[in-house]
Amino acid sequence: MTDHPEVHPELPRDKELVLRVIPMPADTNSNGDIFGGWVMAQVDLAGSVLPGRLTQGRMATVAVNEFIFKQPVRVGDLLSFYAEITRVGRTSMTVQVEVYAEGIRTQGRYLKVTEARLTYVAIDEQGRPRPVHPAQPA
């Protein structure tokens, strides 16, 4: 974690808002902060939204390339998940996700709490990789 949190006056305009959620007390760890695994699950869901538009079918998370917890998340924070596809291959897509928290007492101020880069692969009904862009009929 950084010593001086970076407070943002506004949310990103170059990425798409794909998920908003408020963590609850049941999502906390033994320190009283939101459990990192809960945040990771939400990031995976948020990261899958844009690739889902390209695959038009089944896909799977195949890699968490990078995951950085910058600041703790608190119960009641409004989390906004922003995503962008950074690479599209033949069967896979890489997505960058940034998570911003807006505290209940600090509304209008945003703190980047997590960022991650994940890779998803389009799969067929048997779970085998398939091209991201389905073949067009001739």
N, CA, C and O atoms as a MOPAC input file, in Angstrom:
PM7 MOZYME 1SCF
protein

 N      0.83500 1    -1.17900 1     0.00000 1
 C      0.00000 1     0.00000 1     0.00000 1
 C      0.87900 1     1.24100 1     0.00000 1
 O      1.99500 1     1.22400 1     0.51900 1
 N      0.37600 1     2.29400 1    -0.57500 1
 C      1.12000 1     3.54400 1    -0.59000 1
 C      0.86200 1     4.30800 1     0.69400 1
 O     -0.17400 1     4.13500 1     1.33600 1
 N      1.82600 1     5.16400 1     1.06700 1
 C      1.68300 1     5.95700 1     2.28200 1
 C      0.72500 1     7.11900 1     2.08500 1
 O      0.04500 1     7.53800 1     3.02100 1
 N      0.67300 1     7.63400 1     0.87200 1
 C     -0.17500 1     8.78900 1     0.58100 1
 C     -1.17300 1     8.40200 1    -0.49600 1
 O     -0.83700 1     8.38200 1    -1.68000 1
 N     -2.38800 1     8.09600 1    -0.09500 1
 C     -3.38800 1     7.68200 1    -1.08300 1
 C     -3.61900 1     8.77400 1    -2.12000 1
 O     -3.64400 1     9.96500 1    -1.81000 1
 N     -3.78600 1     8.33300 1    -3.34800 1
 C     -4.05000 1     9.26600 1    -4.43600 1
 C     -5.55800 1     9.44100 1    -4.58000 1
 O     -6.26200 1     8.53400 1    -5.02500 1
 N     -6.04300 1    10.62300 1    -4.19400 1
 C     -7.46400 1    10.92300 1    -4.29500 1
 C     -7.71300 1    11.54500 1    -5.66500 1
 O     -7.00900 1    12.46800 1    -6.07400 1
 N     -8.71100 1    11.03700 1    -6.36400 1
 C     -9.03000 1    11.51100 1    -7.71200 1
 C    -10.29600 1    12.36800 1    -7.65900 1
 O    -11.28800 1    11.98100 1    -7.04200 1
 N    -10.25500 1    13.52200 1    -8.30300 1
 C    -11.45300 1    14.36400 1    -8.31300 1
 C    -12.56700 1    13.80100 1    -9.19400 1
 O    -13.73700 1    14.14000 1    -9.02000 1
 N    -12.19500 1    12.94100 1   -10.13900 1
 C    -13.21100 1    12.33800 1   -11.00100 1
 C    -12.76800 1    10.94300 1   -11.40400 1
 O    -11.61400 1    10.55800 1   -11.21800 1
 N    -13.69800 1    10.20600 1   -11.95300 1
 C    -13.43600 1     8.82800 1   -12.36200 1
 C    -12.92600 1     8.80200 1   -13.80400 1
 O    -13.10700 1     9.77400 1   -14.53600 1
 N    -12.28700 1     7.69500 1   -14.22400 1
 C    -11.70100 1     7.62700 1   -15.57000 1
 C    -12.72700 1     7.83400 1   -16.67300 1
 O    -13.86600 1     7.37600 1   -16.57700 1
 N    -12.30900 1     8.52300 1   -17.70900 1
 C    -13.17200 1     8.72300 1   -18.88100 1
 C    -12.74100 1     7.84600 1   -20.04700 1
 O    -13.47800 1     7.70200 1   -21.02300 1
 N    -11.54100 1     7.25500 1   -19.95100 1
 C    -11.01300 1     6.44000 1   -21.04300 1
 C    -11.30200 1     4.95100 1   -20.86500 1
 O    -10.88100 1     4.13800 1   -21.68800 1
 N    -12.01500 1     4.58800 1   -19.80100 1
 C    -12.40300 1     3.20400 1   -19.55400 1
 C    -13.91400 1     3.16400 1   -19.33900 1
 O    -14.54800 1     4.19100 1   -19.09300 1
 N    -14.47100 1     1.97500 1   -19.43700 1
 C    -15.92800 1     1.84400 1   -19.29700 1
 C    -16.30200 1     1.36900 1   -17.90200 1
 O    -15.69800 1     0.43600 1   -17.37300 1
 N    -17.29700 1     2.01300 1   -17.31000 1
 C    -17.84100 1     1.55500 1   -16.03800 1
 C    -18.58800 1     0.25500 1   -16.30100 1
 O    -19.55000 1     0.22800 1   -17.06900 1
 N    -18.13800 1    -0.83200 1   -15.65600 1
 C    -18.73900 1    -2.13800 1   -15.92000 1
 C    -19.42700 1    -2.74600 1   -14.70500 1
 O    -20.17700 1    -3.71300 1   -14.84000 1
 N    -19.17700 1    -2.18200 1   -13.49900 1
 C    -19.77500 1    -2.74400 1   -12.29600 1
 C    -19.68000 1    -1.72300 1   -11.17000 1
 O    -18.68500 1    -1.00900 1   -11.04800 1
 N    -20.72300 1    -1.66100 1   -10.35200 1
 C    -20.70400 1    -0.87000 1    -9.11200 1
 C    -21.28100 1    -1.75000 1    -8.01700 1
 O    -22.28400 1    -2.43400 1    -8.22200 1
 N    -20.64200 1    -1.72900 1    -6.85500 1
 C    -21.08200 1    -2.59300 1    -5.76000 1
 C    -20.67400 1    -1.97000 1    -4.42100 1
 O    -19.69400 1    -1.23000 1    -4.33300 1
 N    -21.44400 1    -2.28700 1    -3.39500 1
 C    -21.13900 1    -1.82900 1    -2.03600 1
 C    -20.82600 1    -3.06200 1    -1.19200 1
 O    -21.70600 1    -3.89700 1    -0.98300 1
 N    -19.58400 1    -3.19600 1    -0.70100 1
 C    -19.26200 1    -4.33700 1     0.15700 1
 C    -19.94400 1    -4.21800 1     1.51600 1
 O    -20.13400 1    -3.12100 1     2.04000 1
 N    -20.30300 1    -5.35500 1     2.06800 1
 C    -21.05700 1    -5.41900 1     3.32500 1
 C    -20.22600 1    -6.10200 1     4.41500 1
 O    -19.18700 1    -6.69200 1     4.11900 1
 N    -20.67500 1    -6.02800 1     5.66600 1
 C    -19.90300 1    -6.61500 1     6.77300 1
 C    -19.54500 1    -8.09600 1     6.58600 1
 O    -18.49300 1    -8.53000 1     7.05500 1
 N    -20.37700 1    -8.86100 1     5.92800 1
 C    -20.08200 1   -10.28500 1     5.71400 1
 C    -18.86700 1   -10.49200 1     4.80900 1
 O    -18.34100 1   -11.60200 1     4.73300 1
 N    -18.41600 1    -9.44200 1     4.12300 1
 C    -17.29200 1    -9.53200 1     3.18600 1
 C    -15.95700 1    -9.15500 1     3.82700 1
 O    -14.96500 1    -9.00000 1     3.11500 1
 N    -15.90600 1    -9.00500 1     5.15300 1
 C    -14.68600 1    -8.53500 1     5.81400 1
 C    -13.75400 1    -9.66700 1     6.22000 1
 O    -14.16300 1   -10.81700 1     6.37900 1
 N    -12.48200 1    -9.29800 1     6.38300 1
 C    -11.47600 1   -10.22600 1     6.90200 1
 C    -11.32600 1   -10.00200 1     8.40800 1
 O    -12.10400 1    -9.25100 1     8.99600 1
 N    -10.34800 1   -10.63500 1     9.03300 1
 C    -10.17200 1   -10.53600 1    10.48300 1
 C     -9.71600 1    -9.14600 1    10.94100 1
 O     -9.79700 1    -8.83000 1    12.12800 1
 N     -9.23800 1    -8.32000 1    10.01100 1
 C     -8.85100 1    -6.93600 1    10.33900 1
 C    -10.03100 1    -5.97500 1    10.26000 1
 O     -9.91700 1    -4.81700 1    10.66300 1
 N    -11.16000 1    -6.44900 1     9.74400 1
 C    -12.31100 1    -5.57100 1     9.58100 1
 C    -12.35200 1    -4.87400 1     8.23300 1
 O    -13.29000 1    -4.13100 1     7.94400 1
 N    -11.32800 1    -5.10900 1     7.39700 1
 C    -11.32900 1    -4.58000 1     6.03100 1
 C    -12.00500 1    -5.60300 1     5.12400 1
 O    -12.21700 1    -6.75200 1     5.51300 1
 N    -12.33900 1    -5.17100 1     3.91400 1
 C    -12.95300 1    -6.10700 1     2.97000 1
 C    -11.90700 1    -7.13600 1     2.54500 1
 O    -10.78300 1    -6.78500 1     2.18800 1
 N    -12.28900 1    -8.39700 1     2.58700 1
 C    -11.42300 1    -9.51800 1     2.24700 1
 C    -10.92900 1    -9.39000 1     0.80500 1
 O    -11.71800 1    -9.15900 1    -0.11100 1
 N     -9.61800 1    -9.54100 1     0.61600 1
 C     -9.02200 1    -9.40700 1    -0.71600 1
 C     -9.60300 1   -10.38000 1    -1.72200 1
 O     -9.74800 1   -10.04000 1    -2.89600 1
 N     -9.93700 1   -11.58500 1    -1.28300 1
 C    -10.53100 1   -12.57000 1    -2.19100 1
 C    -11.88800 1   -12.13000 1    -2.71300 1
 O    -12.25100 1   -12.43800 1    -3.84800 1
 N    -12.64100 1   -11.40900 1    -1.88600 1
 C    -13.93000 1   -10.87400 1    -2.33600 1
 C    -13.70000 1    -9.83700 1    -3.42700 1
 O    -14.39700 1    -9.82000 1    -4.44100 1
 N    -12.70600 1    -8.96600 1    -3.20400 1
 C    -12.38400 1    -7.94300 1    -4.21200 1
 C    -11.94100 1    -8.62400 1    -5.50400 1
 O    -12.34100 1    -8.21200 1    -6.59300 1
 N    -11.11500 1    -9.66400 1    -5.38600 1
 C    -10.64200 1   -10.37400 1    -6.58500 1
 C    -11.80700 1   -10.96900 1    -7.37200 1
 O    -11.82000 1   -10.90600 1    -8.60200 1
 N    -12.77400 1   -11.53900 1    -6.68100 1
 C    -13.93600 1   -12.11400 1    -7.37100 1
 C    -14.71700 1   -11.03700 1    -8.11700 1
 O    -15.17200 1   -11.26600 1    -9.23700 1
 N    -14.87500 1    -9.86800 1    -7.50500 1
 C    -15.59300 1    -8.77900 1    -8.16100 1
 C    -14.81500 1    -8.27600 1    -9.37900 1
 O    -15.41000 1    -7.95200 1   -10.40600 1
 N    -13.48900 1    -8.21100 1    -9.26400 1
 C    -12.65400 1    -7.78900 1   -10.39000 1
 C    -12.78500 1    -8.78000 1   -11.54300 1
 O    -12.84800 1    -8.37200 1   -12.70300 1
 N    -12.82500 1   -10.07300 1   -11.23800 1
 C    -12.98000 1   -11.08200 1   -12.28800 1
 C    -14.31800 1   -10.92000 1   -13.00000 1
 O    -14.38800 1   -11.01800 1   -14.22500 1
 N    -15.37900 1   -10.67200 1   -12.23400 1
 C    -16.68800 1   -10.42800 1   -12.85100 1
 C    -16.65500 1    -9.17200 1   -13.72300 1
 O    -17.12600 1    -9.18900 1   -14.86000 1
 N    -16.10000 1    -8.09300 1   -13.19100 1
 C    -16.02100 1    -6.82900 1   -13.94000 1
 C    -15.16600 1    -6.99600 1   -15.19200 1
 O    -15.50600 1    -6.48700 1   -16.26000 1
 N    -14.05600 1    -7.71300 1   -15.05000 1
 C    -13.15900 1    -7.90800 1   -16.18400 1
 C    -13.76400 1    -8.71800 1   -17.30300 1
 O    -13.32600 1    -8.60100 1   -18.44800 1
 N    -14.75500 1    -9.53400 1   -17.01000 1
 C    -15.35500 1   -10.39500 1   -18.03300 1
 C    -16.41600 1    -9.69800 1   -18.87800 1
 O    -16.83200 1   -10.23600 1   -19.90400 1
 N    -16.85400 1    -8.52600 1   -18.47200 1
 C    -17.96000 1    -7.85700 1   -19.17700 1
 C    -17.59300 1    -7.51600 1   -20.62100 1
 O    -18.32100 1    -7.88900 1   -21.54100 1
 N    -16.49200 1    -6.82300 1   -20.83300 1
 C    -16.12900 1    -6.39900 1   -22.19900 1
 C    -15.73100 1    -7.57400 1   -23.09300 1
 O    -16.15800 1    -7.61700 1   -24.24700 1
 N    -14.93000 1    -8.53400 1   -22.60700 1
 C    -14.64400 1    -9.69700 1   -23.45800 1
 C    -15.90400 1   -10.47600 1   -23.82900 1
 O    -15.97700 1   -11.06400 1   -24.90800 1
 N    -16.88700 1   -10.48200 1   -22.94300 1
 C    -18.13400 1   -11.18300 1   -23.23500 1
 C    -18.81600 1   -10.64500 1   -24.47500 1
 O    -19.48300 1   -11.38500 1   -25.19900 1
 N    -18.64700 1    -9.35100 1   -24.71800 1
 C    -19.22600 1    -8.75300 1   -25.93000 1
 C    -18.53700 1    -9.27200 1   -27.18300 1
 O    -19.17100 1    -9.43400 1   -28.22600 1
 N    -17.23200 1    -9.53400 1   -27.07700 1
 C    -16.49300 1   -10.01000 1   -28.24700 1
 C    -16.67900 1   -11.49700 1   -28.48900 1
 O    -16.76500 1   -11.93300 1   -29.63600 1
 N    -16.74300 1   -12.27900 1   -27.41800 1
 C    -16.80700 1   -13.73200 1   -27.59000 1
 C    -18.17500 1   -14.21300 1   -28.03100 1
 O    -18.28500 1   -15.21300 1   -28.74100 1
 N    -19.23400 1   -13.50000 1   -27.61000 1
 C    -20.59500 1   -13.91300 1   -27.94700 1
 C    -20.80400 1   -15.39000 1   -27.63100 1
 O    -21.43100 1   -16.11800 1   -28.40200 1
 N    -20.28200 1   -15.81800 1   -26.50600 1
 C    -20.40900 1   -17.21300 1   -26.09800 1
 C    -19.57600 1   -17.45900 1   -24.85700 1
 O    -19.23200 1   -16.52800 1   -24.12800 1
 N    -19.25700 1   -18.72100 1   -24.62500 1
 C    -18.51100 1   -19.09500 1   -23.43100 1
 C    -17.10000 1   -18.54400 1   -23.45200 1
 O    -16.48600 1   -18.37600 1   -24.50600 1
 N    -16.60000 1   -18.26600 1   -22.24600 1
 C    -15.20200 1   -17.86400 1   -22.08800 1
 C    -14.77400 1   -18.23400 1   -20.68900 1
 O    -15.60100 1   -18.53500 1   -19.82800 1
 N    -13.46600 1   -18.21000 1   -20.47000 1
 C    -12.92500 1   -18.56800 1   -19.16100 1
 C    -11.78500 1   -17.62400 1   -18.81500 1
 O    -11.07400 1   -17.13900 1   -19.69600 1
 N    -11.62000 1   -17.37300 1   -17.53000 1
 C    -10.46200 1   -16.62400 1   -17.05000 1
 C     -9.28400 1   -17.58300 1   -17.07700 1
 O     -9.34800 1   -18.65500 1   -16.47500 1
 N     -8.20400 1   -17.21700 1   -17.76900 1
 C     -7.04500 1   -18.11200 1   -17.84100 1
 C     -5.83300 1   -17.57400 1   -17.10000 1
 O     -4.91600 1   -18.33300 1   -16.78500 1
 N     -5.81400 1   -16.26900 1   -16.81700 1
 C     -4.65800 1   -15.72300 1   -16.09500 1
 C     -5.02100 1   -14.43600 1   -15.37800 1
 O     -5.77600 1   -13.60400 1   -15.88100 1
 N     -4.46500 1   -14.30500 1   -14.20200 1
 C     -4.43800 1   -13.02300 1   -13.51700 1
 C     -2.99200 1   -12.57100 1   -13.66000 1
 O     -2.11500 1   -13.01400 1   -12.91800 1
 N     -2.75400 1   -11.69600 1   -14.61000 1
 C     -1.39800 1   -11.29100 1   -14.95100 1
 C     -0.79400 1   -10.35700 1   -13.90100 1
 O      0.41200 1   -10.37000 1   -13.65500 1
 N     -1.65300 1    -9.55600 1   -13.29400 1
 C     -1.19300 1    -8.60100 1   -12.28800 1
 C     -2.38800 1    -8.22900 1   -11.42000 1
 O     -3.50400 1    -8.06400 1   -11.91300 1
 N     -2.13800 1    -8.10100 1   -10.12900 1
 C     -3.20200 1    -7.69500 1    -9.20900 1
 C     -2.55600 1    -6.87900 1    -8.10700 1
 O     -1.70700 1    -7.38800 1    -7.37600 1
 N     -2.94200 1    -5.62900 1    -7.97900 1
 C     -2.32900 1    -4.74300 1    -6.99200 1
 C     -3.40900 1    -4.17300 1    -6.08600 1
 O     -4.33600 1    -3.50200 1    -6.53900 1
 N     -3.26700 1    -4.45600 1    -4.79700 1
 C     -4.13300 1    -3.84300 1    -3.79800 1
 C     -3.43100 1    -2.57500 1    -3.33000 1
 O     -2.40200 1    -2.64700 1    -2.65800 1
 N     -3.97700 1    -1.42000 1    -3.67900 1
 C     -3.34000 1    -0.14700 1    -3.35900 1
 C     -3.77300 1     0.40100 1    -2.00300 1
 O     -2.97100 1     0.99200 1    -1.27900 1
 N     -5.02900 1     0.20600 1    -1.66700 1
 C     -5.58900 1     0.72400 1    -0.41500 1
 C     -6.63800 1    -0.25800 1     0.09000 1
 O     -7.23800 1    -0.98200 1    -0.70400 1
 N     -6.86600 1    -0.29200 1     1.40000 1
 C     -7.92300 1    -1.16600 1     1.91200 1
 C     -9.30300 1    -0.66500 1     1.49400 1
 O     -9.52000 1     0.53100 1     1.30000 1
 N    -10.21800 1    -1.60200 1     1.36400 1
 C    -11.60900 1    -1.27500 1     1.05600 1
 C    -12.39300 1    -1.42500 1     2.35500 1
 O    -12.18200 1    -2.37600 1     3.10700 1
 N    -13.28200 1    -0.49900 1     2.61000 1
 C    -14.04900 1    -0.47700 1     3.85300 1
 C    -15.51600 1    -0.85900 1     3.60500 1
 O    -16.04300 1    -0.67300 1     2.50800 1
 N    -16.14100 1    -1.37700 1     4.61600 1
 C    -17.57400 1    -1.66000 1     4.55600 1
 C    -18.30100 1    -0.36200 1     4.20800 1
 O    -18.02700 1     0.68800 1     4.79000 1
 N    -19.21900 1    -0.44500 1     3.26400 1
 C    -20.01400 1     0.71700 1     2.88800 1
 C    -19.43000 1     1.57600 1     1.79300 1
 O    -20.11900 1     2.45800 1     1.28100 1
 N    -18.15400 1     1.34800 1     1.40500 1
 C    -17.59200 1     2.08800 1     0.27000 1
 C    -18.39200 1     1.74400 1    -0.98700 1
 O    -18.81100 1     0.60100 1    -1.16600 1
 N    -18.59800 1     2.71600 1    -1.83900 1
 C    -19.17700 1     2.43900 1    -3.15400 1
 C    -18.00400 1     2.18800 1    -4.09500 1
 O    -17.21200 1     3.09200 1    -4.36500 1
 N    -17.89700 1     0.95900 1    -4.59200 1
 C    -16.80500 1     0.59800 1    -5.49000 1
 C    -17.27500 1     0.69200 1    -6.93100 1
 O    -18.32800 1     0.16900 1    -7.29600 1
 N    -16.47200 1     1.36800 1    -7.74000 1
 C    -16.73300 1     1.49400 1    -9.17500 1
 C    -15.60500 1     0.79500 1    -9.91900 1
 O    -14.42900 1     1.09000 1    -9.70700 1
 N    -15.97700 1    -0.13600 1   -10.79300 1
 C    -15.01300 1    -0.94100 1   -11.54200 1
 C    -14.99800 1    -0.45700 1   -12.99200 1
 O    -16.02100 1    -0.48700 1   -13.67600 1
 N    -13.83900 1    -0.01500 1   -13.44700 1
 C    -13.66900 1     0.47600 1   -14.81100 1
 C    -12.76100 1    -0.47900 1   -15.56500 1
 O    -11.75400 1    -0.93500 1   -15.02500 1
 N    -13.10800 1    -0.78500 1   -16.80900 1
 C    -12.33700 1    -1.75800 1   -17.57800 1
 C    -12.08800 1    -1.27000 1   -18.99200 1
 O    -12.82700 1    -0.44800 1   -19.53500 1
 N    -11.01100 1    -1.81000 1   -19.57300 1
 C    -10.73900 1    -1.62100 1   -20.99700 1
 C     -9.98600 1    -2.84000 1   -21.50300 1
 O     -9.14100 1    -3.40000 1   -20.80400 1
 N    -10.30100 1    -3.23900 1   -22.71400 1
 C     -9.56700 1    -4.33400 1   -23.35700 1
 C     -8.27600 1    -3.74000 1   -23.88900 1
 O     -8.29300 1    -2.76500 1   -24.63900 1
 N     -7.15800 1    -4.33300 1   -23.49700 1
 C     -5.85700 1    -3.81200 1   -23.93100 1
 C     -5.21800 1    -4.65600 1   -25.02500 1
 O     -4.29000 1    -4.20500 1   -25.69700 1
 N     -5.71600 1    -5.89400 1   -25.20900 1
 C     -5.18000 1    -6.74700 1   -26.26800 1
 C     -6.21900 1    -7.78200 1   -26.66100 1
 O     -6.89800 1    -8.35800 1   -25.81100 1
 N     -6.33100 1    -8.00600 1   -27.96000 1
 C     -7.19300 1    -9.07100 1   -28.47600 1
 C     -6.33200 1    -9.95800 1   -29.34900 1
 O     -5.75300 1    -9.49900 1   -30.33300 1
 N     -6.24400 1   -11.23000 1   -28.99000 1
 C     -5.51300 1   -12.21200 1   -29.78400 1
 C     -6.48300 1   -13.05700 1   -30.58100 1
 O     -7.64200 1   -12.68400 1   -30.76200 1
 N     -6.00500 1   -14.20000 1   -31.05700 1
 C     -6.86900 1   -15.07600 1   -31.84200 1
 C     -7.96300 1   -15.69400 1   -30.97500 1
 O     -9.12100 1   -15.76000 1   -31.38900 1
 N     -7.59800 1   -16.15000 1   -29.76500 1
 C     -8.58500 1   -16.77600 1   -28.88100 1
 C     -8.70400 1   -16.07300 1   -27.53200 1
 O     -9.59400 1   -16.39200 1   -26.74400 1
 N     -7.82400 1   -15.12900 1   -27.26300 1
 C     -7.80600 1   -14.52200 1   -25.93000 1
 C     -7.88000 1   -13.00300 1   -25.96500 1
 O     -7.61700 1   -12.36500 1   -26.98400 1
 N     -8.24700 1   -12.44500 1   -24.81400 1
 C     -8.31900 1   -10.99100 1   -24.64200 1
 C     -7.71800 1   -10.64600 1   -23.28600 1
 O     -7.92400 1   -11.36100 1   -22.30600 1
 N     -6.97000 1    -9.54000 1   -23.23600 1
 C     -6.42400 1    -9.04700 1   -21.97800 1
 C     -7.18600 1    -7.78800 1   -21.59400 1
 O     -7.44400 1    -6.92400 1   -22.43100 1
 N     -7.54400 1    -7.69600 1   -20.31400 1
 C     -8.36600 1    -6.59700 1   -19.81500 1
 C     -7.67500 1    -5.94700 1   -18.62200 1
 O     -7.15100 1    -6.62800 1   -17.74100 1
 N     -7.68400 1    -4.62900 1   -18.61200 1
 C     -7.19900 1    -3.85600 1   -17.47100 1
 C     -8.42000 1    -3.39700 1   -16.68400 1
 O     -9.36100 1    -2.84900 1   -17.25900 1
 N     -8.41100 1    -3.61800 1   -15.37000 1
 C     -9.50500 1    -3.20400 1   -14.50000 1
 C     -8.94600 1    -2.29100 1   -13.41700 1
 O     -7.92600 1    -2.60000 1   -12.80000 1
 N     -9.61200 1    -1.17400 1   -13.19000 1
 C     -9.26200 1    -0.25800 1   -12.10300 1
 C    -10.47800 1    -0.12300 1   -11.19800 1
 O    -11.60800 1    -0.00700 1   -11.67200 1
 N    -10.23600 1    -0.13900 1    -9.89000 1
 C    -11.32100 1    -0.06900 1    -8.92200 1
 C    -11.14300 1     1.19100 1    -8.08100 1
 O    -10.07800 1     1.43600 1    -7.51300 1
 N    -12.20500 1     1.97900 1    -8.01600 1
 C    -12.20500 1     3.22900 1    -7.25500 1
 C    -13.24300 1     3.13600 1    -6.14500 1
 O    -14.35500 1     2.64900 1    -6.35200 1
 N    -12.85800 1     3.61400 1    -4.95800 1
 C    -13.77300 1     3.62800 1    -3.81600 1
 C    -14.20800 1     5.05800 1    -3.54300 1
 O    -13.41600 1     5.99900 1    -3.60000 1
 N    -15.48200 1     5.18500 1    -3.24800 1
 C    -16.05900 1     6.45900 1    -2.81800 1
 C    -16.64700 1     6.19600 1    -1.43800 1
 O    -17.61900 1     5.45400 1    -1.30100 1
 N    -16.05400 1     6.80500 1    -0.42100 1
 C    -16.50000 1     6.58500 1     0.94500 1
 C    -17.82900 1     7.25000 1     1.21700 1
 O    -18.17800 1     8.25400 1     0.59600 1
 N    -18.55700 1     6.68600 1     2.14000 1
 C    -19.86900 1     7.23000 1     2.47900 1
 C    -19.74700 1     8.64100 1     3.05100 1
 O    -20.65100 1     9.46100 1     2.89100 1
 N    -18.62500 1     8.92000 1     3.71900 1
 C    -18.40800 1    10.25300 1     4.29900 1
 C    -17.60100 1    11.16200 1     3.39900 1
 O    -17.43700 1    12.34600 1     3.69400 1
 N    -17.09600 1    10.62200 1     2.30700 1
 C    -16.27100 1    11.42600 1     1.39700 1
 C    -16.81500 1    11.34600 1    -0.02100 1
 O    -16.05400 1    11.18600 1    -0.97500 1
 N    -18.12300 1    11.45700 1    -0.15700 1
 C    -18.73300 1    11.36400 1    -1.47700 1
 C    -18.18100 1    12.44300 1    -2.39300 1
 O    -17.98200 1    13.58800 1    -1.98700 1
 N    -17.93600 1    12.04600 1    -3.65400 1
 C    -17.37200 1    12.96700 1    -4.62600 1
 C    -15.85600 1    12.92800 1    -4.65500 1
 O    -15.24100 1    13.61000 1    -5.47600 1
 N    -15.23500 1    12.14500 1    -3.77800 1
 C    -13.78400 1    11.94200 1    -3.77800 1
 C    -13.53500 1    10.46200 1    -4.01700 1
 O    -14.13600 1     9.61300 1    -3.35900 1
 N    -12.66500 1    10.15600 1    -4.93800 1
 C    -12.45700 1     8.77500 1    -5.35700 1
 C    -11.02100 1     8.36000 1    -5.07200 1
 O    -10.07900 1     9.10600 1    -5.34000 1
 N    -10.87100 1     7.17000 1    -4.52800 1
 C     -9.57300 1     6.62200 1    -4.19400 1
 C     -9.38300 1     5.33700 1    -4.98300 1
 O    -10.19000 1     4.41400 1    -4.86900 1
 N     -8.30800 1     5.26600 1    -5.79400 1
 C     -8.05000 1     4.01600 1    -6.51800 1
 C     -7.55600 1     2.99200 1    -5.50200 1
 O     -6.51600 1     3.18300 1    -4.87200 1
 N     -8.31000 1     1.90200 1    -5.34800 1
 C     -7.98600 1     0.91000 1    -4.32900 1
 C     -7.36000 1    -0.36400 1    -4.89900 1
 O     -6.63100 1    -1.06400 1    -4.19500 1
 N     -7.63500 1    -0.66300 1    -6.15000 1
 C     -7.14100 1    -1.89700 1    -6.76100 1
 C     -6.99000 1    -1.69900 1    -8.25500 1
 O     -7.75800 1    -0.96300 1    -8.87400 1
 N     -5.99700 1    -2.35800 1    -8.82900 1
 C     -5.90800 1    -2.44600 1   -10.28400 1
 C     -5.42100 1    -3.83600 1   -10.64100 1
 O     -4.65600 1    -4.44800 1    -9.89700 1
 N     -5.87000 1    -4.32800 1   -11.78400 1
 C     -5.54600 1    -5.69000 1   -12.17200 1
 C     -5.53600 1    -5.82300 1   -13.68400 1
 O     -6.16800 1    -5.04400 1   -14.39800 1
 N     -4.80900 1    -6.82100 1   -14.15600 1
 C     -4.78500 1    -7.16700 1   -15.57800 1
 C     -5.06000 1    -8.66200 1   -15.65900 1
 O     -4.34500 1    -9.46800 1   -15.06300 1
 N     -6.10900 1    -9.02700 1   -16.40600 1
 C     -6.54200 1   -10.41500 1   -16.50800 1
 C     -6.64200 1   -10.82800 1   -17.96900 1
 O     -6.83200 1    -9.99200 1   -18.85300 1
 N     -6.51200 1   -12.12900 1   -18.21100 1
 C     -6.66300 1   -12.66000 1   -19.56600 1
 C     -7.79800 1   -13.67200 1   -19.57700 1
 O     -7.88300 1   -14.54800 1   -18.71600 1
 N     -8.66300 1   -13.53000 1   -20.56800 1
 C     -9.80800 1   -14.42600 1   -20.77300 1
 C     -9.63100 1   -15.09500 1   -22.12600 1
 O     -9.06000 1   -14.50600 1   -23.04400 1
 N    -10.12000 1   -16.32700 1   -22.25300 1
 C    -10.05700 1   -17.03800 1   -23.53100 1
 C    -11.46500 1   -17.48700 1   -23.91100 1
 O    -12.23000 1   -17.96700 1   -23.07500 1
 N    -11.78600 1   -17.32000 1   -25.18800 1
 C    -13.05900 1   -17.81000 1   -25.71600 1
 C    -12.96300 1   -19.32900 1   -25.81500 1
 O    -11.96100 1   -19.87100 1   -26.28100 1
 N    -14.03100 1   -20.01300 1   -25.36600 1
 C    -14.02100 1   -21.47500 1   -25.42100 1
 C    -15.30000 1   -21.99000 1   -26.09100 1
 O    -16.33900 1   -21.32900 1   -26.10000 1
 N    -15.17800 1   -23.19600 1   -26.65000 1
 C    -16.35100 1   -23.82100 1   -27.26900 1
 C    -17.09100 1   -24.65000 1   -26.22300 1
 O    -16.74200 1   -24.62400 1   -25.04300 1
 N    -18.10500 1   -25.38000 1   -26.65800 1
 C    -18.93600 1   -26.15200 1   -25.72000 1
 C    -18.16500 1   -27.27400 1   -25.02400 1
 O    -18.59100 1   -27.75800 1   -23.97500 1
 N    -17.03400 1   -27.69000 1   -25.59700 1
 C    -16.20600 1   -28.72300 1   -24.96900 1
 C    -15.08800 1   -28.11300 1   -24.11200 1
 O    -14.25900 1   -28.83800 1   -23.56200 1
 N    -15.07100 1   -26.77700 1   -24.00100 1
 C    -14.06500 1   -26.11000 1   -23.18400 1
 C    -12.73600 1   -25.87600 1   -23.88100 1
 O    -11.74500 1   -25.53300 1   -23.23600 1
 N    -12.70800 1   -26.06200 1   -25.21000 1
 C    -11.47400 1   -25.84600 1   -25.96900 1
 C    -11.44300 1   -24.40700 1   -26.48900 1
 O    -12.48800 1   -23.83600 1   -26.79800 1
 N    -10.23600 1   -23.81700 1   -26.58600 1
 C    -10.13000 1   -22.45400 1   -27.12800 1
 C    -10.72400 1   -22.36600 1   -28.52600 1
 O    -10.59100 1   -23.28900 1   -29.33000 1
 N    -11.37200 1   -21.26100 1   -28.79900 1
 C    -11.94200 1   -21.00700 1   -30.12700 1
 C    -11.63400 1   -19.55400 1   -30.49900 1
 O    -11.32200 1   -18.74900 1   -29.62100 1
 N    -11.71800 1   -19.21200 1   -31.77000 1
 C    -11.44000 1   -17.82700 1   -32.16400 1
 C    -12.38700 1   -16.85100 1   -31.46600 1
 O    -13.56500 1   -17.14300 1   -31.26100 1
 N    -11.85100 1   -15.70000 1   -31.11000 1
 C    -12.64200 1   -14.66100 1   -30.45300 1
 C    -13.76300 1   -14.20100 1   -31.37000 1
 O    -14.91300 1   -14.08500 1   -30.94900 1
 N    -13.42400 1   -13.94200 1   -32.61200 1
 C    -14.42300 1   -13.48600 1   -33.58600 1
 C    -14.95900 1   -14.69100 1   -34.33000 1
 O    -14.21800 1   -15.32500 1   -35.08100 1
 N    -16.23000 1   -15.02700 1   -34.14100 1
 C    -16.77000 1   -16.20000 1   -34.83800 1
 C    -16.65900 1   -16.03300 1   -36.34900 1
 O    -16.76500 1   -14.92700 1   -36.88000 1
 N    -16.44900 1   -17.13100 1   -37.01000 1
 C    -16.35500 1   -17.09600 1   -38.47400 1
 C    -17.66800 1   -16.60100 1   -39.06700 1
 O    -18.74900 1   -17.01500 1   -38.64900 1
 N    -17.55800 1   -15.72200 1   -40.03400 1
 C    -18.74000 1   -15.19000 1   -40.70200 1
 C    -19.17600 1   -16.13900 1   -41.82300 1
 O    -18.32500 1   -16.69800 1   -42.51400 1
 N    -20.47900 1   -16.32900 1   -42.01300 1
 C    -20.92500 1   -17.20600 1   -43.10100 1
 C    -20.49800 1   -16.64000 1   -44.45100 1
 O    -20.49000 1   -15.42600 1   -44.65400 1
 N    -20.14300 1   -17.53400 1   -45.37100 1
 C    -19.66500 1   -17.12100 1   -46.70500 1
 C    -20.81700 1   -16.68700 1   -47.58200 1
 O    -20.60700 1   -16.30700 1   -48.73400 1

